[in-house]
Amino acid sequence: MKLKVKPNANQDFKAFEIEARQLNLQQRTELNDKLMDQSVPQNFTFWIGIIKENTTYSDDELNEYSLDELVAMASAIIESANKKKLKK
């Protein structure tokens, strides 16, 4: 699925899209457990881990992005996983 990555007010990059996996309930649970676990530091490794677990980007591809862009990518993945699901 395509996700729009947008800068927040204090970030300086152009919005772009990424291709991310559609998470099933187990994957969503694991992602949220990491977010809620106070013993898991939310450092650079944390954000890169979210991206690598939920996209097919290589290390070389990820290395082309700025810190702000990488954190925004991980945030977009988290937001997408947790937005309200509409019943059909």
BELQUIPE-V867180 format. One record per pair of residues at least 4 apart in sequence whose ideal C-beta (glycine too) atoms are under 8 Angstrom apart, sorted by the first residue. I is the first residue (numbers start at 0). GAP is how many residues later the second one is. If there is no record, write none. Layout:
i | gap
I | GAP
I | GAP
This chain:
i | gap
0 | 18
0 | 19
0 | 20
0 | 21
0 | 79
1 | 15
1 | 16
1 | 17
1 | 18
2 | 14
2 | 15
2 | 16
2 | 17
2 | 73
2 | 74
2 | 77
3 | 11
3 | 12
3 | 13
3 | 72
4 | 10
4 | 11
4 | 12
4 | 13
4 | 64
4 | 67
4 | 68
4 | 71
5 | 9
5 | 66
5 | 70
6 | 4
6 | 5
6 | 6
6 | 7
6 | 8
6 | 61
6 | 65
7 | 64
10 | 57
10 | 61
11 | 56
12 | 53
12 | 55
12 | 56
12 | 59
15 | 53
17 | 37
17 | 39
17 | 55
17 | 58
18 | 36
18 | 37
19 | 34
19 | 35
19 | 56
19 | 57
19 | 60
20 | 6
20 | 33
20 | 34
22 | 4
22 | 5
22 | 8
22 | 31
22 | 58
23 | 4
24 | 4
25 | 4
26 | 4
26 | 27
26 | 54
27 | 4
27 | 53
27 | 54
28 | 4
29 | 4
30 | 4
30 | 19
30 | 22
30 | 23
30 | 46
30 | 47
30 | 50
31 | 4
31 | 49
31 | 50
32 | 4
33 | 6
33 | 12
33 | 15
33 | 16
34 | 43
39 | 6
40 | 5
41 | 4
41 | 5
42 | 4
43 | 4
43 | 23
43 | 26
44 | 4
45 | 4
46 | 4
46 | 23
46 | 24
46 | 26
46 | 27
47 | 4
47 | 14
47 | 22
47 | 26
48 | 4
49 | 4
49 | 24
49 | 27
49 | 28
50 | 4
50 | 6
50 | 11
50 | 19
50 | 22
50 | 23
50 | 26
51 | 5
51 | 10
53 | 23
54 | 18
54 | 22
56 | 4
56 | 5
57 | 4
58 | 4
59 | 4
61 | 8
64 | 4
64 | 5
64 | 8
65 | 4
66 | 4
67 | 4
68 | 4
69 | 4
70 | 4
71 | 4
72 | 4
73 | 4
74 | 4
75 | 4
76 | 4
77 | 4
78 | 4
